[in-house]
């Protein structure tokens, strides 16, 4: 294993992908301030490791919505996986299954939910609710039939954040339309009320739970008060995310937002986090600040340029790094990581 390989993912992808596709994967909103700050925020976390601990055997398994996962990291939803590699979501699913993790599937996926479920991977559906909620029902029904274990509602996207193109062409000028939204009803995009909802409320969380019978995860939370509202509405997990810096630019980093959300949730639901996590030390930082698990977006997508083997290697490299990080921190399991981070006001970040 070579941690430098993880650092080379964007460079390796740039050698293969059309520039418009690479730009879509790595870009942030507007000036890209939030996207650029994400990784450095995790790197700024400092630890006080335990010593005189037997770390011969280290258990990095975790529980995700009541079921055991082999590793404390999972794959975030990303669009246009088939534009990165022809096998797209199927290659991603096979690698995630092999790693014993969970894959969150974009509602814009280019592969039928039933085919993803047939790989045997544990998967959750990511959802944007439309203005007219009834348009979401067929998609939800397909997801349930395809084996989805949860619904992840993205709540930070009432409109799509502006992004600046480096060249004359953007992704939508070159991408094959068959690479996305294959699980929607025909004509969905032109239907009245199909635009993203600008009026999301707590009542939507209850509606989703009732409609699907699945646990609900709320993705895109940065504020403790919003996190508490979600928990009081009965969600199974709160996901700290700024959408990879792709929505409101200049949002706070997820590293700095995580401790406040964890405190507000108070153990009443699970707390997940994403955004700029690139290494085993970043995973350790997130766990030490209270996350139950971390989610990875760009790293799996960039590694997908090499198909299933690329994603498999990325997940295995990260697993090895996490085990080493826990050993060096004197931690035998994830519970031991709590309190490792040095927190100087405000949160030492």
C-alpha positions as CSV (number, residue, x, y, z in Angstrom):
1,X,0.0,0.0,0.0
2,X,1.2,3.5,-0.9
3,X,-0.6,6.5,0.5
4,X,0.9,8.6,-2.2
5,X,-1.3,6.8,-4.7
6,X,-4.4,8.3,-3.0
7,X,-2.8,11.8,-3.5
8,X,-2.4,11.0,-7.2
9,X,-6.1,10.3,-8.0
10,X,-6.8,13.7,-9.6
11,X,-3.6,13.5,-11.7
12,X,-4.4,10.0,-12.9
13,X,-7.9,11.0,-13.8
14,X,-6.8,14.0,-15.7
15,X,-4.7,11.8,-17.9
16,X,-7.8,9.9,-19.0
17,X,-10.9,12.0,-18.7
18,X,-12.2,14.6,-21.1
19,X,-11.5,18.0,-19.6
20,X,-15.2,18.8,-19.3
21,X,-15.8,15.7,-17.2
22,X,-12.8,16.3,-15.0
23,X,-13.9,19.9,-14.4
24,X,-17.3,18.7,-13.4
25,X,-15.9,16.3,-10.9
26,X,-13.4,18.6,-9.1
27,X,-15.0,22.1,-9.4
28,X,-16.7,24.0,-6.7
29,X,-19.3,26.8,-6.8
30,X,-18.3,30.3,-8.0
31,X,-14.7,31.1,-6.8
32,X,-14.3,27.6,-5.2
33,X,-13.5,29.0,-1.7
34,X,-15.3,26.2,0.2
35,X,-14.1,23.5,-2.1
36,X,-10.5,24.7,-1.7
37,X,-10.7,24.9,2.1
38,X,-12.1,21.5,2.8
39,X,-9.0,19.3,2.9
40,X,-6.9,21.8,4.8
41,X,-9.5,22.0,7.5
42,X,-9.1,18.3,8.3
43,X,-5.3,18.6,8.2
44,X,-5.4,21.3,10.9
45,X,-6.9,18.9,13.4
46,X,-4.4,17.8,16.0
47,X,-4.5,14.7,18.2
48,X,-3.4,13.7,21.7
49,X,-2.9,9.9,21.3
50,X,-3.3,7.3,24.0
51,X,-0.3,5.3,25.0
52,X,0.3,2.0,26.9
53,X,-2.6,0.4,24.9
54,X,-2.6,-3.0,23.3
55,X,-3.3,-2.3,19.7
56,X,-2.4,-5.7,18.3
57,X,-6.0,-6.1,17.2
58,X,-7.8,-3.0,15.9
59,X,-11.5,-3.1,15.0
60,X,-12.5,-0.4,12.5
61,X,-16.0,-1.7,11.9
62,X,-19.0,0.6,12.5
63,X,-22.7,0.5,12.5
64,X,-24.6,2.3,9.8
65,X,-28.3,2.5,10.4
66,X,-28.4,-0.6,12.6
67,X,-26.2,-2.8,10.4
68,X,-22.5,-3.5,10.7
69,X,-20.1,-2.2,8.1
70,X,-16.5,-3.4,7.8
71,X,-15.1,0.1,7.6
72,X,-16.1,3.6,9.0
73,X,-16.2,5.2,5.5
74,X,-18.8,4.9,2.8
75,X,-19.4,6.3,-0.7
76,X,-21.3,9.5,-1.2
77,X,-23.7,10.0,-4.1
78,X,-22.1,11.4,-7.3
79,X,-23.7,12.0,-10.7
80,X,-22.2,10.9,-14.1
81,X,-20.3,7.9,-13.0
82,X,-20.8,6.4,-16.4
83,X,-19.1,9.4,-17.9
84,X,-16.1,8.6,-15.8
85,X,-16.1,4.8,-16.6
86,X,-18.5,2.8,-18.9
87,X,-19.4,0.5,-16.0
88,X,-20.3,3.4,-13.8
89,X,-22.4,2.6,-10.8
90,X,-22.0,-1.1,-11.3
91,X,-18.2,-1.0,-11.0
92,X,-18.6,1.3,-7.9
93,X,-21.1,-1.0,-6.4
94,X,-19.0,-4.1,-6.8
95,X,-16.0,-2.4,-5.2
96,X,-18.0,-1.1,-2.3
97,X,-19.6,-4.5,-1.7
98,X,-16.2,-6.1,-1.6
99,X,-15.0,-3.5,1.0
100,X,-18.0,-4.3,3.2
101,X,-19.2,-0.7,3.0
102,X,-22.3,1.3,1.9
103,X,-22.9,3.1,-1.4
104,X,-25.3,6.1,-1.6
105,X,-26.7,6.2,-5.1
106,X,-27.6,9.5,-6.8
107,X,-31.2,9.9,-7.9
108,X,-29.6,11.1,-11.2
109,X,-27.8,7.7,-11.6
110,X,-27.1,6.3,-15.1
111,X,-27.8,2.7,-14.0
112,X,-31.2,1.2,-13.1
113,X,-31.6,0.8,-9.3
114,X,-32.6,-2.9,-9.9
115,X,-29.2,-3.5,-11.5
116,X,-27.3,-1.8,-8.7
117,X,-29.2,-3.8,-6.1
118,X,-28.5,-7.0,-8.0
119,X,-24.8,-6.6,-7.3
120,X,-25.5,-7.3,-3.7
121,X,-24.1,-4.0,-2.4
122,X,-25.8,-2.2,0.5
123,X,-27.1,1.0,-1.0
124,X,-29.1,4.0,0.0
125,X,-31.0,6.4,-2.3
126,X,-30.0,10.1,-2.5
127,X,-33.0,12.3,-3.3
128,X,-33.9,15.8,-4.3
129,X,-37.5,16.4,-3.7
130,X,-39.4,18.2,-6.6
131,X,-41.7,21.1,-6.1
132,X,-44.7,18.7,-6.6
133,X,-43.9,15.8,-4.3
134,X,-46.0,13.3,-6.3
135,X,-43.3,13.3,-9.0
136,X,-40.9,11.7,-6.6
137,X,-43.1,8.7,-5.9
138,X,-42.2,6.5,-8.9
139,X,-38.5,7.1,-8.2
140,X,-39.0,6.1,-4.6
141,X,-40.9,3.0,-5.5
142,X,-38.2,1.9,-7.9
143,X,-35.6,2.4,-5.2
144,X,-37.5,0.4,-2.6
145,X,-38.0,-2.4,-5.1
146,X,-34.3,-2.3,-6.0
147,X,-33.3,-2.9,-2.4
148,X,-32.5,0.6,-1.1
149,X,-32.1,0.6,2.7
150,X,-32.5,4.3,3.4
151,X,-33.4,7.6,1.8
152,X,-30.8,10.4,2.0
153,X,-32.6,13.7,1.4
154,X,-30.3,16.5,0.2
155,X,-31.5,19.7,1.8
156,X,-28.9,22.3,0.7
157,X,-30.0,22.5,-3.0
158,X,-33.1,24.6,-3.5
159,X,-31.3,25.8,-6.7
160,X,-28.1,24.6,-8.2
161,X,-25.1,26.7,-7.3
162,X,-23.4,28.7,-10.1
163,X,-20.2,27.2,-11.4
164,X,-17.7,28.8,-13.8
165,X,-16.4,26.9,-16.7
166,X,-12.7,27.1,-17.6
167,X,-13.3,26.5,-21.3
168,X,-15.9,27.1,-24.0
169,X,-17.7,23.9,-23.3
170,X,-19.2,22.5,-20.1
171,X,-20.2,18.9,-19.1
172,X,-23.7,19.2,-20.5
173,X,-22.3,20.0,-24.0
174,X,-20.5,16.7,-24.2
175,X,-22.2,14.1,-21.9
176,X,-24.4,11.3,-23.2
177,X,-27.9,11.9,-21.9
178,X,-28.2,8.2,-21.2
179,X,-25.6,8.6,-18.5
180,X,-28.1,10.1,-16.0
181,X,-31.7,10.0,-14.7
182,X,-32.5,6.6,-16.1
183,X,-34.7,5.9,-13.0
184,X,-37.1,8.8,-13.6
185,X,-40.4,8.6,-15.4
186,X,-40.2,9.5,-19.1
187,X,-40.7,13.3,-19.6
188,X,-39.9,14.0,-15.9
189,X,-37.8,17.1,-16.7
190,X,-40.6,18.8,-18.6
191,X,-43.3,18.0,-16.1
192,X,-44.9,20.9,-14.2
193,X,-43.6,21.0,-10.7
194,X,-40.5,18.9,-11.4
195,X,-38.1,21.6,-10.4
196,X,-36.2,21.2,-7.2
197,X,-38.4,22.1,-4.1
198,X,-37.7,25.5,-2.6
199,X,-40.1,24.9,0.3
200,X,-38.6,21.9,2.1
201,X,-39.8,21.5,5.6
202,X,-39.8,19.0,8.5
203,X,-43.1,17.6,7.2
204,X,-41.2,16.2,4.1
205,X,-39.2,14.0,6.4
206,X,-42.3,12.4,7.8
207,X,-43.8,12.1,4.3
208,X,-40.7,10.3,3.0
209,X,-40.6,7.9,5.9
210,X,-44.3,7.1,5.5
211,X,-44.0,6.8,1.7
212,X,-41.0,4.5,1.7
213,X,-41.0,2.8,5.1
214,X,-37.2,3.4,5.2
215,X,-35.0,5.3,7.6
216,X,-34.4,8.9,6.5
217,X,-31.0,10.6,6.5
218,X,-30.8,14.4,6.1
219,X,-27.7,15.5,4.1
220,X,-26.5,19.1,4.0
221,X,-26.6,20.2,7.6
222,X,-24.0,22.6,9.1
223,X,-25.9,24.3,11.9
224,X,-26.6,22.8,15.3
225,X,-30.1,24.2,15.4
226,X,-31.0,22.7,12.1
227,X,-29.6,19.4,13.2
228,X,-31.8,19.4,16.3
229,X,-34.8,20.1,14.2
230,X,-34.0,17.1,12.1
231,X,-33.6,14.9,15.1
232,X,-36.9,16.1,16.6
233,X,-38.5,15.1,13.3
234,X,-37.4,11.5,13.8
235,X,-34.6,11.1,11.3
236,X,-32.2,8.3,11.6
237,X,-29.1,10.3,10.8
238,X,-27.8,13.8,10.2
239,X,-25.2,14.2,7.5
240,X,-22.8,17.2,7.9
241,X,-22.0,18.4,4.4
242,X,-21.6,21.5,2.3
243,X,-22.1,19.6,-0.9
244,X,-18.4,19.4,-1.6
245,X,-18.3,23.2,-1.9
246,X,-20.6,23.0,-4.9
247,X,-23.6,24.9,-3.6
248,X,-23.3,28.1,-1.5
249,X,-19.6,29.2,-1.7
250,X,-17.9,30.4,1.4
251,X,-19.8,28.0,3.6
252,X,-18.1,26.8,6.8
253,X,-16.0,23.7,6.5
254,X,-17.5,20.5,7.6
255,X,-14.6,19.9,9.9
256,X,-15.4,23.1,11.8
257,X,-19.2,22.4,11.8
258,X,-19.1,18.8,12.9
259,X,-18.5,19.2,16.7
260,X,-21.5,21.6,17.1
261,X,-23.8,19.3,15.2
262,X,-22.7,16.2,17.2
263,X,-23.4,18.1,20.5
264,X,-26.8,19.2,19.3
265,X,-27.8,15.7,18.2
266,X,-26.7,14.4,21.5
267,X,-26.7,10.7,20.5
268,X,-30.4,10.8,19.4
269,X,-29.4,9.9,15.8
270,X,-26.2,9.0,13.9
271,X,-24.0,11.8,12.6
272,X,-22.1,11.5,9.3
273,X,-19.7,13.9,7.6
274,X,-18.1,14.4,4.2
275,X,-16.1,17.1,2.5
276,X,-12.4,17.0,1.8
277,X,-11.7,13.7,3.5
278,X,-8.7,12.2,1.6
279,X,-6.7,10.1,4.0
280,X,-6.8,7.8,7.0
281,X,-5.7,10.7,9.2
282,X,-8.7,12.7,8.0
283,X,-11.0,9.8,8.9
284,X,-9.4,9.7,12.3
285,X,-10.0,13.4,12.7
286,X,-13.7,13.1,11.8
287,X,-14.2,10.1,14.2
288,X,-12.4,11.9,17.0
289,X,-14.7,14.9,16.5
290,X,-17.8,12.7,16.9
291,X,-18.7,11.4,13.5
292,X,-20.2,7.9,13.4
293,X,-18.9,7.4,9.9
294,X,-17.4,9.5,7.0
295,X,-18.5,9.6,3.4
296,X,-16.3,10.1,0.4
297,X,-17.3,11.7,-2.9
298,X,-14.5,12.8,-5.2
299,X,-12.0,10.1,-4.3
300,X,-14.2,7.2,-5.3
301,X,-15.3,9.0,-8.4
302,X,-11.7,9.8,-9.5
303,X,-10.6,6.3,-8.8
304,X,-13.4,5.0,-10.9
305,X,-11.5,6.0,-14.1
306,X,-9.8,2.6,-13.6
307,X,-13.1,0.8,-13.1
308,X,-13.8,-1.6,-10.3
309,X,-10.1,-2.2,-9.6
310,X,-9.4,1.5,-9.1
311,X,-12.2,1.9,-6.6
312,X,-11.2,-1.3,-4.9
313,X,-7.6,-0.1,-4.5
314,X,-8.7,3.3,-3.2
315,X,-10.9,1.8,-0.5
316,X,-8.2,-0.7,0.5
317,X,-5.5,2.0,0.6
318,X,-7.8,4.0,2.9
319,X,-8.6,1.0,5.1
320,X,-4.9,0.4,5.7
321,X,-4.3,4.0,6.5
322,X,-7.2,4.0,9.0
323,X,-5.9,0.9,10.8
324,X,-2.5,2.5,11.1
325,X,-3.9,5.8,12.3
326,X,-5.9,4.0,15.1
327,X,-2.8,2.0,16.1
328,X,-0.6,5.1,16.3
329,X,-3.3,6.9,18.3
330,X,-3.6,4.0,20.8
331,X,-7.2,3.2,19.7
332,X,-8.5,-0.3,19.6
333,X,-11.8,0.6,18.1
334,X,-13.8,3.6,16.9
335,X,-15.1,4.4,20.4
336,X,-11.5,5.0,21.5
337,X,-11.1,7.8,19.0
338,X,-13.5,10.1,20.8
339,X,-11.7,12.9,22.5
340,X,-8.4,12.5,20.6
341,X,-8.8,15.9,18.9
342,X,-7.3,18.9,20.5
343,X,-10.2,21.4,20.8
344,X,-9.2,25.0,21.4
345,X,-12.0,27.5,20.9
346,X,-13.5,27.7,18.4
347,X,-13.0,23.9,18.0
348,X,-9.3,24.4,17.2
349,X,-9.9,24.6,13.5
